[in-house]
Amino acid sequence: MKKTLALIITIFFLTNSYSAESPNALNGAVGITGLISDSPNEYIAQLKQSAEVFENMGTIVAGVCIALSGNEEPGEMMLFNYSPSISVAFTSWGSNLTNRATQRLRQELDQIRTLTGDQTFRIVLPYNGPLYETWAVRIMELNTENPAAYVNAASNLEAAYNANGFEDFDLEINQAIVAGSVPAYRAIAVAPTLERLGAAFDALYSESWAQEAYTLVTSSRSSVVTDKLYTCEQVYEAM
């Protein structure tokens, strides 16, 4: 969560060794594998037992997100894998084709999933919050003709939330680099629970401080192409 693709993320998605005290932990790139699965719990359990595979890929943090709303079909999921650089991300895609441990894992997972595609994104606005074991995200895929203005507006919106009682609300912005025919950017809103994420967006439509900051966001983007809600769970973290 037959785990289609998306996002974030997350993302993003996140535990305690990479915390708000290490804000650059998720700089670099993130790889996204889209899939469909009718056995998400089994899929996640197998990934949690596959630390060797993530170590070989040079992964910082990896997790799985299940689409709850905005999904194109039932069982839509994504696996995300944060790398410290684009170089490591590209190399990890290549190692997936030759590494024996990775090949064994893929053969096992193919029994409970259908892959829908792989994508790579460059992290433009890093996630600076704590790393959770489970969390919620809303991911928008969008286009903008003024990336700098959009990223600045998103950063200002995050700051407005943090200054008005939402210290646990964070944003991440990613740019598609080898992701096929997709919108140019992904905006990922992160909160520890679905309820907390929903409260943040309640504020967006009811609080003047949020509306003022959000006006700059909407005026700096060209179009929103997809908008999806996920729950996420961490499967690997490098200490």
C-alpha positions in Angstrom: 0.0 0.0 0.0 -1.6 -5.3 -5.6 2.2 -1.1 -2.4 1.0 2.8 -7.8 3.5 5.3 -7.0 3.5 8.8 -5.9 5.4 10.3 -3.6 7.1 11.9 -0.8 7.5 12.4 0.7 8.4 12.1 3.2 9.2 12.4 3.1 9.8 11.1 3.8 10.0 9.8 4.8 11.7 8.7 10.1 13.8 7.6 14.3 15.9 9.2 16.9 19.5 9.3 15.6 18.6 11.7 12.8 16.7 14.4 14.7 16.0 18.1 14.6 19.6 18.4 15.9 20.9 17.0 12.5 18.9 19.0 10.0 21.1 18.0 7.0 20.5 14.3 7.5 18.1 14.1 4.5 20.0 16.3 2.1 20.9 14.6 -1.2 18.4 12.6 -3.2 15.5 10.3 -2.7 14.5 7.3 -4.8 10.9 6.3 -5.1 9.6 2.9 -6.1 5.9 2.8 -6.8 3.9 -0.4 -6.3 0.6 -2.1 -5.7 0.2 -4.6 -2.9 -2.7 -6.4 -1.1 -0.3 -7.5 1.7 1.3 -4.2 3.0 2.1 -5.5 6.5 3.9 -8.5 5.0 5.7 -6.3 2.6 6.9 -3.9 5.4 7.9 -6.8 7.6 10.2 -8.2 4.9 11.8 -4.9 4.3 12.6 -4.4 8.0 14.5 -7.7 7.9 16.6 -6.5 4.9 19.1 -4.2 6.4 21.9 -5.6 4.3 20.2 -4.5 1.1 19.8 -0.9 2.3 23.4 -0.8 3.7 24.7 -1.9 0.3 22.8 0.9 -1.4 24.2 3.6 0.9 20.8 4.4 2.3 20.3 7.0 5.1 16.6 6.3 5.7 14.1 4.1 4.0 10.4 3.6 4.5 7.1 2.7 3.0 4.0 4.9 2.5 0.5 3.7 2.0 -1.9 5.9 0.0 -5.1 6.6 1.8 -6.8 9.4 -0.3 -6.0 10.6 -3.8 -4.8 7.1 -4.8 -5.5 5.9 -8.3 -6.3 2.3 -7.3 -6.5 0.2 -4.2 -3.3 -1.0 -2.6 -1.2 2.0 -3.9 2.1 2.3 -2.1 5.6 3.7 -2.4 9.0 2.7 -1.1 11.3 5.6 -0.5 15.1 5.5 -0.1 17.1 8.6 1.0 20.7 8.8 -0.3 23.4 11.3 0.8 24.0 12.4 -2.8 22.7 12.0 -6.4 25.8 10.0 -7.1 24.9 7.4 -4.4 21.3 7.4 -5.6 22.2 6.7 -9.2 24.7 4.0 -8.1 22.1 2.3 -6.0 19.8 1.9 -8.9 22.6 0.1 -10.8 23.4 -2.1 -7.9 19.8 -3.3 -7.7 20.4 -5.1 -11.0 23.5 -7.0 -9.8 23.5 -7.3 -6.0 22.6 -10.9 -5.0 20.9 -9.9 -1.7 18.8 -7.3 -3.6 17.9 -9.8 -6.3 16.8 -12.4 -3.7 14.7 -9.8 -1.9 13.1 -8.6 -5.1 12.1 -12.2 -6.0 10.5 -12.7 -2.6 8.6 -9.4 -2.8 7.4 -10.0 -6.3 5.0 -12.6 -4.8 3.1 -9.8 -2.9 3.5 -6.7 -5.1 3.3 -5.3 -8.6 5.9 -2.6 -9.4 4.7 0.5 -11.2 7.9 2.5 -11.7 11.1 4.0 -10.2 11.9 7.7 -9.8 14.7 9.9 -8.5 14.3 13.3 -6.9 16.8 15.9 -5.8 16.1 17.4 -2.3 15.7 21.1 -2.6 14.2 22.0 0.8 15.3 19.4 3.3 13.2 17.9 6.0 14.4 19.3 9.3 12.1 17.5 11.7 12.6 14.5 13.9 12.7 11.0 12.4 9.6 9.1 13.3 8.9 5.4 13.2 5.4 6.1 11.8 4.0 9.4 10.5 1.6 11.0 8.0 2.3 13.0 4.9 0.4 14.9 2.2 2.2 15.0 -1.1 1.5 17.5 -3.9 3.1 17.1 -7.3 3.3 20.5 -9.0 4.9 22.8 -11.5 6.3 26.2 -11.0 7.9 28.8 -13.3 9.8 30.4 -10.4 11.3 27.6 -8.3 13.3 30.0 -6.0 10.2 31.9 -5.1 8.2 28.7 -4.5 10.8 27.2 -2.2 11.1 30.5 -0.3 7.3 30.7 0.1 7.2 27.1 1.3 10.0 27.8 3.8 8.1 30.8 5.1 4.9 28.8 5.4 6.7 26.2 7.5 8.1 28.9 9.7 4.6 30.4 10.2 3.3 27.0 11.3 6.2 26.5 13.7 5.7 29.9 15.2 1.9 29.4 15.8 1.7 26.1 17.7 2.6 23.6 15.0 6.3 22.8 15.9 5.7 19.3 14.7 4.7 20.4 11.2 7.5 20.2 8.5 7.8 20.6 4.8 10.1 19.1 2.2 10.5 20.1 -1.4 11.9 17.7 -4.0 12.8 18.3 -7.7 12.4 15.5 -10.3 15.6 14.7 -12.0 15.2 11.3 -13.6 11.6 10.6 -12.9 9.9 10.2 -16.2 6.9 12.3 -17.3 6.0 13.8 -13.9 5.5 17.3 -12.6 8.8 19.1 -11.8 8.4 19.3 -8.0 6.9 17.5 -5.0 5.9 19.3 -1.9 5.7 17.0 1.2 3.9 18.1 4.4 4.9 15.9 7.4 3.3 15.5 10.8 3.5 12.7 13.4 -0.2 11.6 12.9 -3.0 11.9 10.5 -5.0 13.9 13.1 -2.1 16.3 13.5 -1.6 16.7 9.8 -5.4 17.3 9.4 -5.3 20.0 12.1 -2.5 21.8 10.3 -4.7 22.0 7.2 -7.7 23.1 9.3 -5.5 26.0 10.3 -4.7 26.7 6.7 -8.3 27.5 6.0 -9.2 29.2 9.3 -6.2 31.1 10.6 -5.1 34.4 9.1 -1.4 33.8 9.7 -1.6 30.5 7.7 -3.6 32.1 4.9 -1.2 35.0 4.5 1.8 32.7 4.2 -0.1 30.3 1.9 -1.0 33.0 -0.5 2.7 33.3 -1.4 2.9 29.6 -2.0 -0.1 29.5 -4.4 1.0 32.6 -6.3 4.5 31.1 -6.9 3.4 27.8 -8.4 1.9 27.2 -11.8 -0.3 24.1 -11.2 -0.9 21.2 -8.8 -1.1 17.9 -10.7 -1.6 15.4 -8.0 -2.5 15.6 -4.3 -2.4 12.5 -2.1 -2.5 11.5 1.6 -0.3 8.7 3.0 0.6 7.0 6.2 4.3 6.0 6.4 6.5 3.6 8.3 10.2 3.5 8.6 11.9 0.2 7.5 15.6 1.2 7.8 17.8 3.9 9.3 21.6 4.3 9.2 23.0 5.1 12.7 
